[in-house]
Amino acid sequence: MTLASATRRSATRTPDAGGRRRPVDHGAWFLVLPALIPILVLSVGPLLYGIALAFTDAQSGRTAPTQWIGALNFQDLLHDTLFWESFRIGLLWAV
């Protein structure tokens, strides 16, 4: 009976036929940027802005400057019965 052992390839890149490594093509990023910029501007930007607004006293339609109030909005939310009733209804629909 003979035992055969499998050889494991290393994780390094194999060189080209000339013995040199292939250069990394950074030009592909220029092809991705036209799709990436709208995603960042229209998705990530408003998400970060909304998270920042959650920690201020901003109100809809009010143009006065806002103040940083930290987690006070979230503390108020945890003590709001209307929130918990809505949360319960949403949870029932999800189940």
N, CA, C and O atoms as a DFTB+ gen file, in Angstrom:
380 C
 N C O
     1  1       0.834      -1.157       0.000
     2  2       0.000       0.000       0.000
     3  2       0.893       1.238       0.000
     4  3       1.854       1.330       0.764
     5  1       0.559       2.179      -0.865
     6  2       1.352       3.400      -0.946
     7  2       0.534       4.573      -0.438
     8  3      -0.681       4.644      -0.618
     9  1       1.218       5.455       0.179
    10  2       0.579       6.676       0.668
    11  2       0.981       7.832      -0.234
    12  3       2.148       8.008      -0.582
    13  1      -0.003       8.591      -0.589
    14  2       0.271       9.771      -1.407
    15  2      -0.052      11.000      -0.576
    16  3      -1.110      11.081       0.047
    17  1       0.834      11.920      -0.573
    18  2       0.569      13.155       0.171
    19  2       0.342      14.284      -0.828
    20  3       1.031      14.401      -1.841
    21  1      -0.628      15.091      -0.509
    22  2      -0.940      16.210      -1.392
    23  2       0.003      17.360      -1.095
    24  3       0.305      17.666       0.058
    25  1       0.450      17.973      -2.149
    26  2       1.303      19.139      -1.956
    27  2       0.424      20.369      -1.885
    28  3      -0.572      20.481      -2.600
    29  1       0.790      21.265      -1.038
    30  2       0.002      22.467      -0.843
    31  2       0.705      23.641      -1.513
    32  3       1.907      23.844      -1.345
    33  1      -0.060      24.399      -2.266
    34  2       0.508      25.566      -2.928
    35  2       0.588      26.721      -1.944
    36  3      -0.254      26.862      -1.057
    37  1       1.582      27.517      -2.108
    38  2       1.719      28.679      -1.233
    39  2       0.748      29.762      -1.681
    40  3       0.281      29.764      -2.820
    41  1       0.457      30.668      -0.784
    42  2      -0.499      31.730      -1.068
    43  2       0.116      32.888      -1.834
    44  3      -0.575      33.862      -2.134
    45  1       1.386      32.803      -2.153
    46  2       2.026      33.900      -2.873
    47  2       1.616      33.870      -4.331
    48  3       1.199      32.838      -4.857
    49  1       1.741      35.005      -4.966
    50  2       1.384      35.106      -6.376
    51  2       2.465      34.454      -7.223
    52  3       3.654      34.513      -6.909
    53  1       2.026      33.847      -8.278
    54  2       2.991      33.216      -9.177
    55  2       3.539      34.270     -10.126
    56  3       2.793      35.131     -10.592
    57  1       4.803      34.215     -10.410
    58  2       5.388      35.215     -11.312
    59  2       4.962      34.962     -12.750
    60  3       4.534      33.865     -13.111
    61  1       5.091      36.002     -13.556
    62  2       4.813      35.877     -14.984
    63  2       5.876      34.996     -15.629
    64  3       6.803      34.529     -14.968
    65  1       5.725      34.784     -16.910
    66  2       6.671      33.939     -17.635
    67  2       8.084      34.521     -17.598
    68  3       9.060      33.773     -17.658
    69  1       8.202      35.836     -17.502
    70  2       9.509      36.472     -17.477
    71  2      10.157      36.444     -16.103
    72  3      11.278      36.931     -15.952
    73  1       9.494      35.893     -15.101
    74  2      10.061      35.833     -13.770
    75  2       9.738      37.056     -12.922
    76  3      10.227      37.165     -11.798
    77  1       8.932      37.972     -13.431
    78  2       8.569      39.165     -12.664
    79  2       7.130      39.049     -12.193
    80  3       6.315      38.350     -12.795
    81  1       6.837      39.738     -11.117
    82  2       5.450      39.783     -10.645
    83  2       4.662      40.765     -11.505
    84  3       5.190      41.758     -12.005
    85  1       3.390      40.452     -11.655
    86  2       2.520      41.335     -12.406
    87  2       2.234      42.590     -11.594
    88  3       1.934      42.483     -10.405
    89  1       2.314      43.764     -12.184
    90  2       2.001      44.979     -11.419
    91  2       0.497      45.050     -11.133
    92  3      -0.325      44.596     -11.929
    93  1       0.164      45.622      -9.992
    94  2      -1.241      45.782      -9.623
    95  2      -1.838      46.877     -10.492
    96  3      -1.256      47.953     -10.632
    97  1      -2.987      46.606     -11.067
    98  2      -3.635      47.554     -11.963
    99  2      -4.527      48.491     -11.154
   100  3      -5.627      48.117     -10.749
   101  1      -4.046      49.703     -10.924
   102  2      -4.835      50.689     -10.190
   103  2      -5.820      51.404     -11.108
   104  3      -6.666      52.159     -10.628
   105  1      -5.731      51.188     -12.376
   106  2      -6.632      51.832     -13.319
   107  2      -8.061      51.341     -13.214
   108  3      -8.982      52.009     -13.683
   109  1      -8.255      50.188     -12.608
   110  2      -9.611      49.660     -12.462
   111  2     -10.451      50.532     -11.536
   112  3     -11.675      50.572     -11.662
   113  1      -9.800      51.232     -10.605
   114  2     -10.554      52.112      -9.701
   115  2     -11.233      53.236     -10.469
   116  3     -12.303      53.693     -10.068
   117  1     -10.640      53.685     -11.553
   118  2     -11.267      54.732     -12.343
   119  2     -12.546      54.229     -13.004
   120  3     -13.443      55.019     -13.299
   121  1     -12.635      52.947     -13.231
   122  2     -13.856      52.377     -13.790
   123  2     -14.934      52.205     -12.725
   124  3     -16.124      52.229     -13.039
   125  1     -14.532      52.034     -11.482
   126  2     -15.483      51.822     -10.388
   127  2     -16.010      53.151      -9.847
   128  3     -17.144      53.211      -9.371
   129  1     -15.216      54.206      -9.910
   130  2     -15.592      55.491      -9.319
   131  2     -16.925      56.053      -9.808
   132  3     -17.679      56.564      -8.979
   133  1     -17.266      55.995     -11.092
   134  2     -18.563      56.541     -11.495
   135  2     -19.750      55.861     -10.814
   136  3     -20.795      56.489     -10.644
   137  1     -19.617      54.622     -10.429
   138  2     -20.696      53.946      -9.710
   139  2     -20.577      54.149      -8.208
   140  3     -21.585      54.147      -7.501
   141  1     -19.368      54.323      -7.717
   142  2     -19.138      54.447      -6.282
   143  2     -19.504      55.829      -5.752
   144  3     -19.993      55.942      -4.628
   145  1     -19.282      56.861      -6.522
   146  2     -19.565      58.224      -6.063
   147  2     -21.052      58.436      -5.777
   148  3     -21.371      58.963      -4.712
   149  1     -21.984      58.059      -6.660
   150  2     -23.401      58.235      -6.310
   151  2     -23.828      57.408      -5.095
   152  3     -24.683      57.841      -4.322
   153  1     -23.247      56.238      -4.923
   154  2     -23.584      55.433      -3.749
   155  2     -23.161      56.164      -2.484
   156  3     -23.916      56.217      -1.514
   157  1     -21.968      56.723      -2.488
   158  2     -21.492      57.454      -1.313
   159  2     -22.313      58.712      -1.066
   160  3     -22.671      59.003       0.075
   161  1     -22.613      59.456      -2.120
   162  2     -23.324      60.723      -1.964
   163  2     -24.786      60.501      -1.593
   164  3     -25.316      61.214      -0.740
   165  1     -25.443      59.536      -2.212
   166  2     -26.880      59.351      -2.012
   167  2     -27.241      58.352      -0.921
   168  3     -28.396      58.307      -0.499
   169  1     -26.304      57.564      -0.458
   170  2     -26.611      56.569       0.572
   171  2     -25.839      56.810       1.859
   172  3     -26.435      56.984       2.923
   173  1     -24.548      56.821       1.766
   174  2     -23.719      56.919       2.967
   175  2     -23.796      58.320       3.563
   176  3     -23.852      58.464       4.784
   177  1     -23.799      59.347       2.731
   178  2     -23.876      60.727       3.218
   179  2     -25.119      60.989       4.049
   180  3     -24.994      61.436       5.190
   181  1     -26.325      60.730       3.526
   182  2     -27.529      60.937       4.333
   183  2     -27.599      60.047       5.575
   184  3     -28.146      60.454       6.600
   185  1     -27.054      58.849       5.488
   186  2     -27.035      57.974       6.660
   187  2     -26.209      58.595       7.780
   188  3     -26.658      58.643       8.925
   189  1     -25.015      59.068       7.462
   190  2     -24.164      59.696       8.472
   191  2     -24.776      60.995       8.982
   192  3     -24.664      61.306      10.168
   193  1     -25.421      61.757       8.102
   194  2     -26.077      62.997       8.515
   195  2     -27.243      62.701       9.458
   196  3     -27.437      63.417      10.441
   197  1     -28.016      61.662       9.174
   198  2     -29.127      61.278      10.049
   199  2     -28.656      60.813      11.410
   200  3     -29.280      61.118      12.426
   201  1     -27.561      60.078      11.436
   202  2     -27.001      59.637      12.718
   203  2     -26.539      60.847      13.519
   204  3     -26.756      60.904      14.730
   205  1     -25.909      61.811      12.863
   206  2     -25.469      63.022      13.561
   207  2     -26.664      63.825      14.068
   208  3     -26.612      64.368      15.172
   209  1     -27.743      63.911      13.282
   210  2     -28.933      64.643      13.714
   211  2     -29.612      63.986      14.907
   212  3     -30.255      64.672      15.701
   213  1     -29.483      62.683      15.046
   214  2     -30.120      61.983      16.161
   215  2     -29.556      62.428      17.501
   216  3     -30.211      62.264      18.530
   217  1     -28.364      62.981      17.505
   218  2     -27.739      63.426      18.750
   219  2     -27.864      64.934      18.961
   220  3     -27.179      65.494      19.816
   221  1     -28.735      65.600      18.189
   222  2     -28.972      67.034      18.348
   223  2     -30.437      67.273      18.666
   224  3     -31.240      66.340      18.679
   225  1     -30.783      68.541      18.926
   226  2     -32.181      68.885      19.198
   227  2     -32.885      69.385      17.936
   228  3     -33.817      70.183      18.034
   229  1     -32.466      68.940      16.776
   230  2     -33.047      69.375      15.506
   231  2     -34.507      68.948      15.415
   232  3     -34.886      67.862      15.852
   233  1     -35.322      69.840      14.830
   234  2     -36.732      69.548      14.595
   235  2     -37.056      69.868      13.147
   236  3     -36.447      70.752      12.545
   237  1     -38.014      69.147      12.598
   238  2     -38.392      69.342      11.208
   239  2     -39.017      70.724      11.017
   240  3     -39.900      71.121      11.778
   241  1     -38.563      71.443      10.013
   242  2     -39.112      72.751       9.700
   243  2     -38.516      73.889      10.504
   244  3     -38.819      75.051      10.235
   245  1     -37.684      73.590      11.476
   246  2     -37.074      74.640      12.293
   247  2     -35.716      74.994      11.702
   248  3     -34.892      74.117      11.442
   249  1     -35.498      76.267      11.496
   250  2     -34.239      76.682      10.886
   251  2     -33.243      77.224      11.902
   252  3     -32.144      77.630      11.525
   253  1     -33.601      77.238      13.170
   254  2     -32.685      77.731      14.204
   255  2     -31.508      76.775      14.346
   256  3     -31.633      75.589      14.039
   257  1     -30.389      77.268      14.798
   258  2     -29.229      76.384      14.997
   259  2     -29.532      75.292      16.021
   260  3     -30.264      75.507      16.988
   261  1     -28.965      74.144      15.790
   262  2     -29.201      73.018      16.696
   263  2     -28.083      72.927      17.721
   264  3     -26.981      73.437      17.519
   265  1     -28.397      72.265      18.819
   266  2     -27.409      72.049      19.869
   267  2     -27.199      70.558      20.050
   268  3     -28.115      69.760      19.852
   269  1     -26.006      70.198      20.419
   270  2     -25.658      68.801      20.682
   271  2     -26.240      68.408      22.037
   272  3     -25.924      69.029      23.052
   273  1     -27.095      67.373      22.059
   274  2     -27.692      66.941      23.327
   275  2     -27.326      65.504      23.668
   276  3     -27.794      64.966      24.672
   277  1     -26.509      64.892      22.858
   278  2     -26.039      63.539      23.162
   279  2     -27.147      62.507      23.050
   280  3     -27.912      62.511      22.086
   281  1     -27.233      61.631      24.029
   282  2     -28.176      60.511      23.986
   283  2     -29.531      60.842      24.594
   284  3     -30.319      59.932      24.850
   285  1     -29.824      62.110      24.831
   286  2     -31.095      62.487      25.450
   287  2     -32.285      62.059      24.597
   288  3     -33.301      61.624      25.139
   289  1     -32.181      62.173      23.269
   290  2     -33.271      61.722      22.397
   291  2     -33.552      60.234      22.584
   292  3     -34.710      59.815      22.578
   293  1     -32.511      59.443      22.747
   294  2     -32.689      58.002      22.902
   295  2     -33.234      57.661      24.282
   296  3     -33.989      56.699      24.424
   297  1     -32.866      58.431      25.300
   298  2     -33.439      58.230      26.631
   299  2     -34.926      58.544      26.616
   300  3     -35.720      57.815      27.210
   301  1     -35.313      59.632      25.935
   302  2     -36.731      59.973      25.810
   303  2     -37.485      58.887      25.057
   304  3     -38.624      58.569      25.400
   305  1     -36.868      58.327      24.052
   306  2     -37.506      57.282      23.250
   307  2     -37.774      56.030      24.073
   308  3     -38.817      55.396      23.913
   309  1     -36.851      55.669      24.946
   310  2     -37.026      54.469      25.766
   311  2     -38.153      54.619      26.776
   312  3     -38.700      53.616      27.232
   313  1     -38.511      55.841      27.136
   314  2     -39.586      56.082      28.106
   315  2     -40.901      56.464      27.434
   316  3     -41.864      56.802      28.122
   317  1     -40.960      56.417      26.119
   318  2     -42.157      56.805      25.375
   319  2     -43.049      55.585      25.150
   320  3     -42.624      54.611      24.529
   321  1     -44.293      55.638      25.658
   322  2     -45.208      54.491      25.514
   323  2     -45.655      54.311      24.065
   324  3     -45.874      53.181      23.629
   325  1     -45.795      55.399      23.315
   326  2     -46.193      55.292      21.911
   327  2     -45.141      54.537      21.102
   328  3     -45.486      53.757      20.214
   329  1     -43.863      54.763      21.401
   330  2     -42.794      54.036      20.716
   331  2     -42.901      52.544      20.989
   332  3     -42.815      51.737      20.063
   333  1     -43.089      52.169      22.245
   334  2     -43.125      50.747      22.582
   335  2     -44.356      50.063      22.010
   336  3     -44.293      48.892      21.635
   337  1     -45.486      50.783      21.935
   338  2     -46.678      50.215      21.302
   339  2     -46.437      50.003      19.805
   340  3     -46.812      48.967      19.257
   341  1     -45.820      50.968      19.153
   342  2     -45.493      50.833      17.729
   343  2     -44.468      49.731      17.508
   344  3     -44.554      48.987      16.531
   345  1     -43.508      49.625      18.403
   346  2     -42.495      48.575      18.310
   347  2     -43.136      47.198      18.436
   348  3     -42.771      46.271      17.714
   349  1     -44.092      47.065      19.356
   350  2     -44.782      45.789      19.549
   351  2     -45.567      45.408      18.292
   352  3     -45.536      44.252      17.869
   353  1     -46.262      46.365      17.700
   354  2     -47.034      46.091      16.484
   355  2     -46.103      45.692      15.336
   356  3     -46.396      44.750      14.599
   357  1     -44.998      46.394      15.185
   358  2     -44.027      46.046      14.148
   359  2     -43.430      44.672      14.360
   360  3     -43.198      43.931      13.406
   361  1     -43.182      44.334      15.616
   362  2     -42.643      43.014      15.935
   363  2     -43.653      41.918      15.611
   364  3     -43.281      40.861      15.102
   365  1     -44.928      42.165      15.902
   366  2     -45.968      41.183      15.561
   367  2     -46.055      40.979      14.050
   368  3     -46.204      39.848      13.588
   369  1     -45.966      42.045      13.290
   370  2     -46.010      41.923      11.840
   371  2     -44.788      41.187      11.304
   372  3     -44.885      40.454      10.320
   373  1     -43.655      41.376      11.938
   374  2     -42.434      40.700      11.494
   375  2     -42.492      39.207      11.767
   376  3     -41.955      38.404      11.004
   377  1     -43.145      38.842      12.857
   378  2     -43.254      37.418      13.204
   379  2     -44.331      36.816      12.351
   380  3     -44.610      35.622      12.460
